[in-house]
Amino acid sequence: MKKQTGIWLDARQAFLIHLLDGKMEHYQHIKSDFDEGRIKGGSRSSTPWGPQDATSETKILERKKHQLHEYFERLKDKVLDSESLYVFGPSEAKIGLEKKL
């Protein structure tokens, strides 16, 4: 019995199709927890009309990196038992998954 898996993915979601001997075994839709919004936070100085501290860009990038890492880990767990894997989609998430595998 040959198990094949096809994945269409981007940073927000993945669609997996599992084939067993060329016949569809099951289909999965996996959403990521990837948040493209801004982190809430920052503070204003004690002086009136003073500068406002914004959330640093490094915190935002680090958060996105961890969210994608967890997403790729979940995908990796779903496809480890496949003999062949076909990955396609519009974004660079394919490269991130390839590195994780």
C-alpha positions in Angstrom: 0.0 0.0 0.0 1.5 3.3 -1.1 0.4 6.4 0.7 0.7 9.8 -1.0 -0.1 13.2 0.3 -0.7 16.4 -1.6 -0.6 19.8 0.2 -1.7 23.2 -1.0 -0.5 25.7 1.6 0.1 29.3 2.4 0.8 31.0 5.7 -2.9 31.0 6.8 -4.1 27.6 5.9 -3.3 24.2 4.3 -5.4 21.7 2.5 -4.2 18.1 2.6 -5.4 15.2 0.5 -4.2 11.7 1.5 -4.3 9.0 -1.2 -3.9 5.3 -0.5 -3.1 3.2 -3.6 -4.3 6.1 -5.8 -7.7 6.4 -4.1 -8.6 9.3 -1.8 -8.4 8.2 1.8 -9.3 11.5 3.5 -9.1 15.3 3.2 -8.0 17.8 5.9 -8.1 21.5 6.3 -5.6 22.9 8.7 -5.7 26.6 9.7 -2.7 28.3 11.1 -2.7 30.7 14.0 -0.7 33.2 11.9 -1.6 36.7 13.0 -0.7 39.5 10.6 -2.1 42.2 12.9 0.0 44.5 15.1 0.9 43.6 18.6 -1.0 45.7 21.1 1.2 47.7 23.5 3.5 50.6 23.8 3.3 53.4 26.2 3.3 57.2 26.4 5.9 59.2 28.3 4.9 61.0 31.5 5.3 64.4 29.9 2.2 65.9 28.2 2.3 65.4 24.4 5.6 63.5 24.8 6.8 60.7 22.5 5.0 57.4 22.3 6.9 54.2 22.5 5.7 51.7 19.8 6.1 48.0 19.9 9.4 47.0 18.4 9.6 45.4 15.0 11.8 42.6 16.3 9.0 41.5 18.7 6.5 41.3 15.8 8.9 39.3 13.6 9.8 37.0 16.4 6.1 36.3 17.1 5.4 35.5 13.4 8.4 33.2 13.4 7.1 31.2 16.3 3.6 31.0 14.9 4.9 29.7 11.6 7.1 27.2 13.4 4.2 25.7 15.3 2.1 25.6 12.1 4.8 23.7 10.2 5.2 21.3 13.2 1.5 20.4 13.0 1.8 19.9 9.2 4.9 17.8 9.6 3.1 15.5 12.1 0.3 14.9 9.5 2.6 13.9 6.6 5.4 11.8 8.2 3.8 8.5 7.3 3.5 9.3 3.6 5.8 7.7 1.0 5.6 10.7 -1.3 4.6 14.3 -0.7 3.5 16.9 -3.3 3.6 20.5 -2.0 2.3 23.5 -3.9 0.7 26.9 -3.3 1.2 30.6 -3.9 3.5 31.6 -1.1 7.0 30.9 0.3 5.4 28.8 3.0 6.4 25.8 0.9 10.1 26.6 1.5 9.5 26.8 5.3 7.8 23.4 5.3 10.6 21.9 3.3 13.1 23.2 5.8 11.1 21.7 8.7 10.9 18.3 7.0 
